[in-house]
């Protein structure tokens, strides 16, 4: 750790001109473990994530079919599925506000006023 900044500078300079694929090839050739830093597009395109069914397609009433993360963790003997992308905006207002003691008229008044 004493010289990590100097070592980091040397390594950064040495690999800065390489593409990710070139770097991956070199590191694998020398049995160096590494993991790239992914953005969302990388995750959805990664063959490993696709093969493990980590990303699933789910029907959504507003958006159509959307791709999203599957259930984590998954176990070898338990079947999992994502049943929905989530509730629509305000879908559970009556249940939620009703549990707080608001009447249907109270909720409608708040909705009409644009508060909920």
C-alpha positions as CSV (number, residue, x, y, z in Angstrom):
1,X,0.0,0.0,0.0
2,X,2.9,2.3,0.5
3,X,3.4,2.8,-3.2
4,X,-0.1,2.3,-4.5
5,X,-0.4,5.7,-6.1
6,X,2.8,5.3,-8.1
7,X,1.9,1.8,-9.1
8,X,-1.6,3.0,-10.1
9,X,-0.1,5.7,-12.3
10,X,2.2,3.2,-14.0
11,X,-0.6,0.7,-14.7
12,X,-3.0,3.5,-15.8
13,X,-0.5,4.7,-18.3
14,X,0.3,1.2,-19.6
15,X,-3.3,0.2,-20.2
16,X,-4.9,3.6,-21.2
17,X,-4.5,2.9,-24.9
18,X,-6.1,-0.5,-24.8
19,X,-9.7,-1.3,-25.5
20,X,-11.6,-3.4,-23.0
21,X,-11.3,-6.5,-25.2
22,X,-7.6,-6.0,-25.6
23,X,-7.1,-5.6,-21.9
24,X,-9.4,-8.6,-21.2
25,X,-7.2,-10.8,-23.5
26,X,-4.0,-9.7,-21.9
27,X,-5.2,-10.2,-18.4
28,X,-6.7,-13.6,-19.1
29,X,-3.5,-14.7,-20.8
30,X,-1.6,-13.9,-17.5
31,X,-4.4,-15.3,-15.3
32,X,-5.1,-11.9,-13.8
33,X,-8.6,-11.7,-12.4
34,X,-10.5,-8.5,-13.1
35,X,-14.0,-7.1,-13.6
36,X,-14.9,-4.2,-15.8
37,X,-17.1,-1.4,-14.4
38,X,-20.4,-1.7,-16.2
39,X,-23.0,0.8,-17.0
40,X,-26.6,-0.3,-17.5
41,X,-26.2,-0.9,-21.2
42,X,-23.2,-3.2,-20.5
43,X,-25.2,-5.2,-18.0
44,X,-28.1,-5.8,-20.4
45,X,-25.7,-6.9,-23.2
46,X,-23.3,-9.1,-21.1
47,X,-23.5,-12.8,-22.3
48,X,-23.0,-14.0,-18.7
49,X,-26.0,-12.1,-17.4
50,X,-28.1,-13.3,-20.4
51,X,-27.1,-16.9,-20.0
52,X,-27.9,-16.8,-16.3
53,X,-31.3,-15.2,-17.0
54,X,-30.4,-12.3,-14.7
55,X,-32.3,-10.0,-17.0
56,X,-35.9,-10.8,-17.8
57,X,-38.6,-9.4,-20.0
58,X,-41.7,-8.3,-18.1
59,X,-45.0,-6.9,-19.6
60,X,-46.0,-3.5,-18.3
61,X,-49.3,-1.8,-19.1
62,X,-47.8,1.6,-19.7
63,X,-44.4,0.7,-21.2
64,X,-45.0,-2.6,-23.0
65,X,-42.4,-5.3,-22.6
66,X,-39.4,-4.0,-20.5
67,X,-36.2,-5.8,-19.5
68,X,-35.3,-5.7,-15.9
69,X,-33.4,-7.5,-13.2
70,X,-34.7,-10.9,-12.1
71,X,-35.1,-12.1,-8.5
72,X,-31.9,-12.1,-6.4
73,X,-30.8,-14.4,-4.8
74,X,-31.9,-17.5,-6.7
75,X,-31.7,-21.0,-5.4
76,X,-31.1,-24.1,-7.5
77,X,-34.3,-25.8,-6.4
78,X,-36.6,-22.8,-6.3
79,X,-38.4,-21.6,-9.4
80,X,-38.5,-17.7,-9.6
81,X,-40.3,-15.2,-11.8
82,X,-41.0,-11.5,-12.0
83,X,-44.7,-11.1,-12.2
84,X,-44.8,-7.3,-12.8
85,X,-42.6,-4.3,-13.3
86,X,-44.4,-2.6,-10.4
87,X,-47.6,-0.9,-9.7
88,X,-48.8,2.1,-11.7
89,X,-48.5,5.6,-10.2
90,X,-51.3,5.9,-7.6
91,X,-52.5,2.3,-8.1
92,X,-52.6,1.7,-4.3
93,X,-53.7,5.1,-3.2
94,X,-57.0,3.9,-1.8
95,X,-55.5,1.1,0.2
96,X,-52.6,3.3,1.5
97,X,-54.5,6.4,2.4
98,X,-57.5,4.4,3.6
99,X,-55.1,2.6,6.1
100,X,-54.2,6.1,7.3
101,X,-57.9,6.8,8.0
102,X,-58.8,8.9,4.9
103,X,-62.2,8.2,3.4
104,X,-62.9,7.7,-0.3
105,X,-64.2,11.3,-0.5
106,X,-61.0,12.6,1.2
107,X,-58.9,10.7,-1.3
108,X,-60.9,12.0,-4.3
109,X,-60.7,15.6,-3.0
110,X,-56.8,15.2,-2.8
111,X,-56.8,13.7,-6.3
112,X,-58.9,16.4,-7.7
113,X,-56.7,19.1,-6.2
114,X,-53.7,17.5,-7.8
115,X,-52.1,16.6,-4.4
116,X,-52.1,12.9,-5.1
